[in-house]
Amino acid sequence: MIYSLYIINKAGGLIYQKDFAEGLNKLTSNEYLVLAGTFHGVHAITSKISPVRNATSSGLEVLEADSFKLHCYQTLTGTKFLIIAEPTHGNIDLLLRRTYDIYSDYVMKNPFYTPEMPIKSELFDLNLAKLIKQVGS
């Protein structure tokens, strides 16, 4: 099961958040913003450290806990897509890339969307819901 999706802009601001599972604890708006900013900072730090000399890291990609796994896909522009899912759920990499495709098609190609600002797109929401239903269950 897919629990949540977060999209964080290159400055660390939360531009999209959606819960897909029933019964999740709801956070306040400020808590969601703090979560996004904190993850952005941790991701930046982890992209700078590597146990291998002269190696570059893309930063934190998977965070495993007992009850969930957080997966991160960072685009070339610095936008981060975070999916929180059950620890045993497979195909998250495919889901992240397909989510990015939907984002590209319905958000970035929208002439009325201002980059780096919150996403308010009905077509994006509808196509994302279809994708989550197909792959997420």
Z-matrix of the N, CA and C atoms (Angstrom, degrees):
N
C 1 1.447
C 2 1.529 1 109.55
N 3 1.305 2 114.89 1 140.37
C 4 1.459 3 121.94 2 175.12
C 5 1.525 4 106.96 3 -92.56
N 6 1.321 5 116.19 4 127.28
C 7 1.457 6 120.16 5 -178.77
C 8 1.530 7 112.00 6 -90.00
N 9 1.344 8 117.23 7 -51.92
C 10 1.466 9 120.10 8 -172.69
C 11 1.516 10 111.49 9 -151.79
N 12 1.336 11 114.24 10 159.22
C 13 1.456 12 122.73 11 172.46
C 14 1.519 13 108.04 12 -129.09
N 15 1.309 14 116.05 13 134.50
C 16 1.463 15 122.64 14 174.64
C 17 1.521 16 107.27 15 -126.76
N 18 1.320 17 117.13 16 139.64
C 19 1.459 18 121.90 17 172.03
C 20 1.524 19 106.31 18 -121.51
N 21 1.335 20 114.79 19 125.53
C 22 1.461 21 122.19 20 -175.98
C 23 1.521 22 108.30 21 -117.91
N 24 1.326 23 117.52 22 129.79
C 25 1.460 24 120.01 23 179.90
C 26 1.523 25 111.04 24 -75.29
N 27 1.320 26 116.50 25 174.03
C 28 1.469 27 120.40 26 -173.70
C 29 1.526 28 113.36 27 -66.26
N 30 1.324 29 117.64 28 -16.51
C 31 1.464 30 121.08 29 178.09
C 32 1.532 31 111.96 30 -92.10
N 33 1.329 32 117.38 31 -3.38
C 34 1.452 33 120.77 32 179.33
C 35 1.517 34 114.37 33 96.29
N 36 1.316 35 116.98 34 8.68
C 37 1.463 36 120.87 35 179.02
C 38 1.515 37 111.86 36 -88.32
N 39 1.313 38 116.27 37 141.02
C 40 1.456 39 121.65 38 177.95
C 41 1.520 40 108.77 39 -77.74
N 42 1.335 41 116.63 40 119.37
C 43 1.459 42 119.60 41 -179.44
C 44 1.530 43 112.27 42 -110.13
N 45 1.347 44 116.68 43 -10.81
C 46 1.467 45 119.69 44 177.01
C 47 1.517 46 108.87 45 -159.44
N 48 1.338 47 115.63 46 139.40
C 49 1.457 48 121.43 47 175.91
C 50 1.510 49 108.03 48 -148.24
N 51 1.324 50 115.98 49 131.66
C 52 1.466 51 120.64 50 179.80
C 53 1.519 52 109.00 51 -146.11
N 54 1.331 53 116.57 52 130.19
C 55 1.459 54 122.76 53 173.56
C 56 1.522 55 108.40 54 -97.11
N 57 1.328 56 116.22 55 138.55
C 58 1.460 57 120.96 56 -178.51
C 59 1.521 58 113.34 57 -113.38
N 60 1.314 59 118.34 58 -12.20
C 61 1.459 60 122.31 59 -178.07
C 62 1.523 61 109.74 60 -105.66
N 63 1.301 62 115.25 61 144.52
C 64 1.461 63 121.27 62 176.84
C 65 1.529 64 109.19 63 -77.10
N 66 1.315 65 116.26 64 148.18
C 67 1.449 66 120.91 65 173.04
C 68 1.520 67 116.06 66 82.47
N 69 1.333 68 118.34 67 8.46
C 70 1.456 69 120.01 68 176.88
C 71 1.521 70 110.07 69 -73.72
N 72 1.311 71 116.25 70 146.53
C 73 1.468 72 119.87 71 175.24
C 74 1.518 73 108.86 72 -66.55
N 75 1.313 74 116.20 73 128.10
C 76 1.459 75 121.03 74 179.00
C 77 1.522 76 109.60 75 -86.73
N 78 1.308 77 115.29 76 138.66
C 79 1.460 78 121.29 77 176.12
C 80 1.520 79 108.59 78 -101.06
N 81 1.324 80 116.13 79 163.86
C 82 1.463 81 119.73 80 173.75
C 83 1.525 82 108.45 81 -78.04
N 84 1.314 83 116.72 82 166.90
C 85 1.466 84 121.10 83 177.67
C 86 1.518 85 111.04 84 -57.31
N 87 1.318 86 116.35 85 -43.28
C 88 1.469 87 119.98 86 179.22
C 89 1.521 88 111.81 87 -63.45
N 90 1.322 89 117.30 88 -39.62
C 91 1.470 90 120.64 89 179.77
C 92 1.523 91 111.25 90 -64.75
N 93 1.335 92 117.75 91 -38.42
C 94 1.464 93 120.49 92 175.71
C 95 1.530 94 110.41 93 -63.21
N 96 1.335 95 116.60 94 -42.37
C 97 1.468 96 120.52 95 179.35
C 98 1.527 97 111.45 96 -64.99
N 99 1.328 98 116.83 97 -41.12
C 100 1.474 99 121.00 98 178.02
C 101 1.522 100 109.95 99 -64.83
N 102 1.325 101 116.85 100 -41.76
C 103 1.463 102 120.85 101 178.04
C 104 1.523 103 110.87 102 -58.72
N 105 1.321 104 117.18 103 -45.53
C 106 1.471 105 121.29 104 179.90
C 107 1.527 106 110.99 105 -64.14
N 108 1.315 107 116.98 106 -45.57
C 109 1.463 108 120.50 107 -179.89
C 110 1.517 109 112.34 108 -64.61
N 111 1.325 110 115.89 109 -39.48
C 112 1.468 111 120.16 110 178.83
C 113 1.520 112 110.51 111 -65.59
N 114 1.341 113 116.52 112 -45.25
C 115 1.462 114 118.59 113 178.74
C 116 1.526 115 110.69 114 -62.00
N 117 1.322 116 116.47 115 -40.83
C 118 1.468 117 120.58 116 179.23
C 119 1.533 118 110.32 117 -58.26
N 120 1.329 119 117.51 118 -44.10
C 121 1.460 120 121.28 119 179.18
C 122 1.514 121 112.57 120 -65.74
N 123 1.326 122 116.49 121 -44.35
C 124 1.467 123 120.23 122 178.49
C 125 1.529 124 110.23 123 -63.65
N 126 1.314 125 116.92 124 -40.56
C 127 1.465 126 120.99 125 178.75
C 128 1.525 127 110.57 126 -62.37
N 129 1.329 128 116.74 127 -41.87
C 130 1.471 129 120.57 128 179.12
C 131 1.531 130 110.92 129 -63.38
N 132 1.320 131 116.51 130 -42.37
C 133 1.469 132 120.15 131 179.42
C 134 1.523 133 110.53 132 -65.41
N 135 1.322 134 117.15 133 -45.52
C 136 1.462 135 119.71 134 -177.53
C 137 1.524 136 112.47 135 -68.94
N 138 1.321 137 117.56 136 -21.01
C 139 1.463 138 118.84 137 176.40
C 140 1.532 139 111.57 138 -75.98
N 141 1.336 140 116.28 139 -17.34
C 142 1.467 141 120.73 140 -179.56
C 143 1.525 142 113.39 141 -92.60
N 144 1.325 143 116.67 142 -21.36
C 145 1.468 144 118.81 143 -177.15
C 146 1.522 145 109.83 144 -103.00
N 147 1.299 146 114.73 145 144.10
C 148 1.453 147 120.66 146 176.86
C 149 1.521 148 107.34 147 -157.90
N 150 1.309 149 117.13 148 137.25
C 151 1.459 150 118.80 149 178.93
C 152 1.523 151 112.88 150 -72.27
N 153 1.309 152 117.40 151 -12.44
C 154 1.462 153 121.99 152 -179.37
C 155 1.523 154 108.52 153 -100.67
N 156 1.313 155 116.71 154 126.81
C 157 1.461 156 122.05 155 -179.70
C 158 1.535 157 110.17 156 -63.64
N 159 1.319 158 116.21 157 139.21
C 160 1.464 159 124.69 158 178.60
C 161 1.527 160 113.65 159 64.64
N 162 1.309 161 117.35 160 17.97
C 163 1.462 162 120.20 161 177.90
C 164 1.529 163 109.28 162 -98.39
N 165 1.304 164 115.41 163 145.67
C 166 1.462 165 119.44 164 174.94
C 167 1.514 166 107.90 165 -105.25
N 168 1.297 167 115.96 166 145.38
C 169 1.453 168 121.67 167 -178.52
C 170 1.513 169 108.80 168 -119.84
N 171 1.329 170 115.49 169 147.23
C 172 1.460 171 119.24 170 176.70
C 173 1.521 172 110.88 171 -88.09
N 174 1.315 173 117.02 172 2.03
C 175 1.454 174 120.36 173 179.08
C 176 1.512 175 111.82 174 94.34
N 177 1.306 176 115.04 175 -172.08
C 178 1.454 177 122.36 176 -177.89
C 179 1.523 178 110.24 177 -62.74
N 180 1.322 179 116.43 178 123.49
C 181 1.461 180 120.59 179 179.75
C 182 1.521 181 112.42 180 -110.84
N 183 1.347 182 117.47 181 -35.09
C 184 1.465 183 121.23 182 -179.63
C 185 1.522 184 108.76 183 -140.36
N 186 1.314 185 115.39 184 132.81
C 187 1.455 186 122.27 185 174.91
C 188 1.524 187 106.62 186 -121.10
N 189 1.327 188 116.57 187 117.55
C 190 1.460 189 120.97 188 -176.78
C 191 1.522 190 110.58 189 -103.21
N 192 1.324 191 115.28 190 135.04
C 193 1.466 192 122.66 191 174.02
C 194 1.529 193 107.25 192 -131.70
N 195 1.310 194 116.72 193 175.92
C 196 1.465 195 119.85 194 -179.39
C 197 1.529 196 112.56 195 -63.81
N 198 1.321 197 116.69 196 -38.48
C 199 1.459 198 119.83 197 -172.52
C 200 1.525 199 115.02 198 -109.15
N 201 1.323 200 118.21 199 -2.02
C 202 1.464 201 120.48 200 178.63
C 203 1.521 202 110.49 201 -159.91
N 204 1.337 203 114.27 202 166.03
C 205 1.464 204 122.71 203 170.26
C 206 1.516 205 107.28 204 -128.18
N 207 1.317 206 116.69 205 134.11
C 208 1.455 207 122.00 206 176.15
C 209 1.522 208 106.82 207 -105.60
N 210 1.320 209 116.43 208 124.71
C 211 1.458 210 122.73 209 179.82
C 212 1.521 211 108.49 210 -113.93
N 213 1.321 212 116.84 211 137.58
C 214 1.462 213 121.66 212 -179.62
C 215 1.519 214 110.54 213 -124.21
N 216 1.319 215 115.62 214 133.81
C 217 1.468 216 122.04 215 172.02
C 218 1.520 217 106.53 216 -123.01
N 219 1.334 218 116.45 217 120.17
C 220 1.459 219 120.64 218 177.70
C 221 1.524 220 109.08 219 -104.16
N 222 1.328 221 115.78 220 128.48
C 223 1.457 222 120.80 221 179.19
C 224 1.526 223 109.88 222 -79.70
N 225 1.312 224 116.36 223 171.90
C 226 1.462 225 120.98 224 178.56
C 227 1.526 226 112.23 225 -64.79
N 228 1.327 227 116.92 226 -23.37
C 229 1.466 228 120.47 227 179.25
C 230 1.527 229 112.56 228 -86.57
N 231 1.337 230 117.35 229 -4.43
C 232 1.458 231 120.78 230 178.88
C 233 1.514 232 115.07 231 96.97
N 234 1.318 233 117.76 232 -3.41
C 235 1.457 234 120.79 233 176.31
C 236 1.529 235 108.21 234 -71.73
N 237 1.336 236 116.11 235 136.21
C 238 1.458 237 121.09 236 -178.42
C 239 1.525 238 110.07 237 -112.73
N 240 1.325 239 114.80 238 134.46
C 241 1.455 240 122.41 239 175.14
C 242 1.523 241 107.11 240 -110.77
N 243 1.330 242 116.69 241 120.10
C 244 1.456 243 121.93 242 179.96
C 245 1.521 244 108.94 243 -113.23
N 246 1.315 245 115.31 244 129.42
C 247 1.458 246 120.37 245 174.27
C 248 1.517 247 107.41 246 -121.00
N 249 1.326 248 114.97 247 129.57
C 250 1.451 249 121.44 248 175.22
C 251 1.525 250 106.57 249 -106.85
N 252 1.339 251 115.50 250 124.28
C 253 1.457 252 121.09 251 -174.99
C 254 1.519 253 110.63 252 -139.22
N 255 1.327 254 115.06 253 171.83
C 256 1.461 255 120.15 254 173.15
C 257 1.523 256 108.75 255 -59.75
N 258 1.325 257 117.82 256 148.53
C 259 1.465 258 120.03 257 -177.82
C 260 1.528 259 114.04 258 -61.24
N 261 1.326 260 117.50 259 -26.70
C 262 1.467 261 120.85 260 -176.51
C 263 1.523 262 113.66 261 -93.95
N 264 1.313 263 117.37 262 -1.31
C 265 1.471 264 120.30 263 -176.85
C 266 1.528 265 110.11 264 -70.64
N 267 1.313 266 116.37 265 132.83
C 268 1.464 267 121.73 266 178.05
C 269 1.513 268 111.43 267 -100.89
N 270 1.307 269 116.96 268 178.96
C 271 1.472 270 124.29 269 176.37
C 272 1.518 271 114.33 270 63.25
N 273 1.309 272 118.67 271 25.85
C 274 1.461 273 120.40 272 -178.92
C 275 1.532 274 110.41 273 -70.24
N 276 1.326 275 118.11 274 -35.95
C 277 1.468 276 119.80 275 177.72
C 278 1.521 277 110.96 276 -60.11
N 279 1.318 278 116.58 277 -43.92
C 280 1.463 279 121.03 278 176.82
C 281 1.520 280 110.70 279 -62.43
N 282 1.316 281 116.88 280 -42.90
C 283 1.465 282 121.72 281 179.01
C 284 1.526 283 111.30 282 -62.02
N 285 1.330 284 117.19 283 -42.50
C 286 1.467 285 120.83 284 178.54
C 287 1.521 286 111.00 285 -62.81
N 288 1.303 287 117.60 286 -43.95
C 289 1.471 288 120.54 287 -179.02
C 290 1.528 289 111.87 288 -68.20
N 291 1.316 290 116.79 289 -38.54
C 292 1.463 291 119.76 290 177.78
C 293 1.525 292 111.08 291 -69.79
N 294 1.329 293 116.95 292 -33.81
C 295 1.464 294 120.62 293 174.67
C 296 1.520 295 109.63 294 -63.39
N 297 1.320 296 116.26 295 -41.82
C 298 1.461 297 120.60 296 177.39
C 299 1.527 298 110.84 297 -62.92
N 300 1.329 299 118.03 298 -39.10
C 301 1.469 300 121.33 299 177.26
C 302 1.532 301 110.76 300 -61.57
N 303 1.330 302 116.38 301 -43.71
C 304 1.469 303 120.48 302 178.98
C 305 1.529 304 109.97 303 -64.89
N 306 1.318 305 116.58 304 -41.51
C 307 1.469 306 121.98 305 176.29
C 308 1.534 307 110.00 306 -58.77
N 309 1.322 308 116.46 307 -45.42
C 310 1.468 309 120.53 308 -179.97
C 311 1.523 310 111.18 309 -62.14
N 312 1.331 311 115.89 310 -43.95
C 313 1.468 312 120.34 311 -175.91
C 314 1.525 313 113.91 312 -73.08
N 315 1.329 314 117.65 313 -40.74
C 316 1.461 315 119.75 314 -170.56
C 317 1.522 316 114.89 315 -106.77
N 318 1.322 317 117.54 316 -12.25
C 319 1.464 318 120.08 317 178.29
C 320 1.526 319 109.59 318 -110.54
N 321 1.314 320 116.73 319 -58.45
C 322 1.465 321 120.17 320 -174.12
C 323 1.528 322 113.42 321 -69.91
N 324 1.310 323 118.31 322 -26.61
C 325 1.463 324 120.89 323 178.01
C 326 1.529 325 112.80 324 -88.32
N 327 1.328 326 115.84 325 -0.58
C 328 1.459 327 121.14 326 178.04
C 329 1.529 328 108.49 327 -80.33
N 330 1.329 329 118.49 328 117.70
C 331 1.469 330 119.91 329 -177.15
C 332 1.537 331 113.57 330 -66.65
N 333 1.325 332 117.71 331 -14.42
C 334 1.462 333 120.97 332 -179.14
C 335 1.526 334 113.00 333 -95.70
N 336 1.342 335 116.98 334 -1.74
C 337 1.458 336 120.26 335 179.61
C 338 1.524 337 109.82 336 -88.17
N 339 1.325 338 116.03 337 133.39
C 340 1.459 339 122.00 338 175.01
C 341 1.530 340 107.68 339 -96.67
N 342 1.334 341 117.68 340 118.92
C 343 1.471 342 119.82 341 -178.82
C 344 1.527 343 112.29 342 -54.95
N 345 1.321 344 114.72 343 146.21
C 346 1.461 345 125.05 344 178.98
C 347 1.524 346 113.86 345 74.41
N 348 1.312 347 117.67 346 3.30
C 349 1.464 348 121.51 347 179.81
C 350 1.534 349 109.85 348 -102.63
N 351 1.351 350 117.76 349 163.02
C 352 1.468 351 119.85 350 179.83
C 353 1.524 352 112.33 351 -54.19
N 354 1.318 353 114.92 352 144.20
C 355 1.470 354 121.97 353 -176.96
C 356 1.525 355 109.00 354 -90.69
N 357 1.317 356 115.14 355 121.86
C 358 1.466 357 122.60 356 175.91
C 359 1.522 358 106.67 357 -129.98
N 360 1.329 359 116.70 358 83.67
C 361 1.457 360 120.91 359 -177.06
C 362 1.523 361 109.48 360 -136.97
N 363 1.320 362 115.75 361 117.01
C 364 1.453 363 120.43 362 179.30
C 365 1.523 364 111.68 363 -65.30
N 366 1.336 365 117.40 364 -39.64
C 367 1.464 366 120.51 365 178.54
C 368 1.529 367 111.41 366 -63.95
N 369 1.321 368 117.01 367 -39.24
C 370 1.459 369 120.84 368 176.53
C 371 1.527 370 109.56 369 -62.06
N 372 1.331 371 117.12 370 -47.33
C 373 1.468 372 121.48 371 -179.86
C 374 1.527 373 111.35 372 -60.03
N 375 1.328 374 117.28 373 -44.96
C 376 1.466 375 121.06 374 -178.72
C 377 1.521 376 112.19 375 -64.10
N 378 1.323 377 116.65 376 -46.59
C 379 1.463 378 120.06 377 -178.82
C 380 1.522 379 111.98 378 -70.54
N 381 1.310 380 117.10 379 -33.14
C 382 1.461 381 120.86 380 175.68
C 383 1.532 382 109.79 381 -66.28
N 384 1.320 383 117.61 382 -42.89
C 385 1.466 384 121.09 383 178.47
C 386 1.526 385 110.90 384 -60.94
N 387 1.336 386 117.12 385 -40.45
C 388 1.468 387 120.60 386 176.95
C 389 1.520 388 110.74 387 -62.18
N 390 1.327 389 116.03 388 -45.00
C 391 1.464 390 120.47 389 180.00
C 392 1.528 391 111.35 390 -61.97
N 393 1.300 392 117.22 391 -45.45
C 394 1.466 393 121.34 392 -179.33
C 395 1.524 394 109.63 393 -63.03
N 396 1.317 395 116.82 394 -38.90
C 397 1.463 396 120.63 395 178.69
C 398 1.528 397 110.99 396 -64.45
N 399 1.342 398 116.51 397 -40.80
C 400 1.471 399 121.14 398 -179.64
C 401 1.516 400 112.59 399 -69.63
N 402 1.322 401 116.12 400 -52.30
C 403 1.464 402 121.61 401 -171.05
C 404 1.521 403 112.46 402 -97.14
N 405 1.319 404 116.21 403 -30.66
C 406 1.451 405 120.20 404 -169.49
C 407 1.504 406 116.61 405 -77.43
N 408 1.293 407 118.35 406 -21.92
C 409 1.466 408 119.24 407 -175.31
C 410 1.509 409 111.94 408 -87.43
